[in-house]
Every structure is written in structure tokens, then in C-alpha cells.
Amino acid sequence: MSLYKAFWIQASESERARRLLSETFTGPKSRFIAGDTLDEGVGRVRALNRTPVNGRTVNIGAVLDYVGEGVHDMEGALRARDTYLNILDEIHGERLNSTIAIKLTQLGLLVGLDECLENVASIFGHARKYGIWPEIDAEQDKYAQDTLQVHHELRLAGVDNVVIALQSYRRAAEKEARELREKGAAVRIVKGAYKEPPQVAYQRKSEVDAGYVHLMEILMDGARVNGTRLVLGTHDESMIERAEREIERDHRLDDKTEFAMLLGVRNSRLGQLAYDGRRTSVYVPYGPEWFPYFCRRLGERPANLAFVARNLLS
């Protein structure tokens, strides 16, 4: 991992950095964060659902995320649960092309696995009524087994409208992908944005990229055989082109594979994919606890920091 990325990951976890930098970043954050309120998040989703591309309007989907993690009390976890129930009602009521992403540490995992599972089951049950497939976000490796356990318990209870994220920088991800493929699970692949030790995660970009390719190959096989959904969370052109070649070779992957990007990063490229008939979505975070997410985005691409600097100096 580069020193640049490590710096921003450390900043994302620092209360002192939050106090010092939050006000400075309030303006430039709008490229990557929809806002503090649900209304602002919904506004971004509406715009994505009606994106103009080459003289046509295309419907880019969205994944609404009420940003926040590391909730240590049940009261806070219940507030987060109720917020997500409200978001689902809003998506359904507004007829938006959107789902949600949840973080288990926001929903009671740090209180207890059973408490978390109860909150998550409530959210997925509510989503099922509306035909919405929520995504369970990936967090630090220390929560990976609990995340897989929650996913397993949901599937055991007959919940099939669930997508789980796997991070390609984790050494265990390939084994987990094979297990999820055998279970016919819907998966979102991402590269990973947390600082992890070498025994847990690949440190070189080339290794992370190779891991991503392996996950894509494993899970595309699952999509072919089981008809399961696969979401490719990537801004990497080489990954996009590789996936498109596979889709062109086997059209069974056409409506099973979705290209997903983060708000504010290469969204014009995503618009072109939507224009070409691909399934697409943008990850749309909102909420007052935006600072850790924002720092991780700066750490992923120096170009993001350059944008912030230009914004501050203009």
C-alpha cells in the first residue's frame, strides 16, 4: 500500500483529522457525497435515473448509502435501521431505480451478532416487499467472518434478495468467492479501501488487480451456470474492457452483470456503458457522518485530491 493511501486511511479513522479538516472539505465533498439529508440523496438518484448521454436519456441505477460505521450502542443501531427502512419507503414511493448498501457495524454488529442480524433481517424483509436487493457492504477484515455469517443466516431464512460485497485485496476472497458461487449468491466485487496487514491483504496494486480478475472469473462462471447477479465495482478501464469481452463472448452474462462506480468518479464512462445497453449503477453516499468515506475516496486516487485542491483554490 502506498504512503499516500495509508495517510488518508489513517485520517479517515482519526477524530483529530475530522475536527481539523471537516469544515475545509465541506465544499468539495459534494462531488463524492450527495449531501447530509435523504432529500439530497434522492435528488442525486433522480438525476442518475434520467442521465443525458449523446442526445438520449439513460437510466443509471443507484445504491443509496446512509454513511456511517462503528456504532457501539443499540440505540444508534436502531436509528440506522429505521433510517434504512425510511430510505426503502422513499425508493418505492418515488419509483426510483435504486437499492441500498448497509454496513453491519452501523446496524449493531459491535453490540452483538444476534442484535445485528435482527436489524438486518428487518431491513431485508422490508426490501423484499418492494422487490429491492440491498447490498451488504464490505468492511475491515476483522468483520469478514461475521459478515459472511449474517449473509448465511439470511439465505438460510429464505432471504434471496441479498448482494454481498467481496474485496479483491483480501487473500481469503478467492476461497469465499468459490463458496458463494456454490451457494448461488449475488456478489459485488470491489478492490478494497481499508488498511490491512500483509498477512490479510495484498499490498501491491498488481496483486489486487490479479485478485479482482480471479474473482470476476469465478463469479462470472456462477452467473452463467446459476443465473446469479454479479456487480463489478470498478473504475479500472482494463477490468471494464475484460468484462465486456466476456459478455460479448457469452450473452448469458448480459442481464446478470452490472457495472458500478462511485459518485463523482468516472461517471461519464458509466453513462456510456448505460448508453451501450449495459446494466449500471452509481454508489450514492449521504449523511452527516461523511468524513471517513470521503477520506478513503481521496486515498484511492490522487486525481480526487487534485480536484479538491482546485475547488479550494478557485
Secondary structure, 3 states (H helix, E strand, C coil): CCHHHHHHHHHHCCHHHHHHHHHHHCCHHHHCCCCCCHHHHHHHHHHHHCEEECCEEECCEEEEEECCCCCCCHHHHHHHHHHHHHHHHHHHHHCCCEEEEECHHHCCCCCCHHHHHHHHHHHHHHHHHHCCCCEECCCCHHHHHHHHHHHHHHHHCCCCCCEEEEECCECCHHHHHHHHHHCCCEEEEECCCCCCCCCCECCCHHHHHHHHHHHHHHHHHHHHHHCCCEEEECCCHHHHHHHHHHHHHCHHHCCCEEEEEECCCCHHHHHHHHHCCCEEEEEEEECCCCHHHHHHHHHHCHHHHHHHHHHHHC
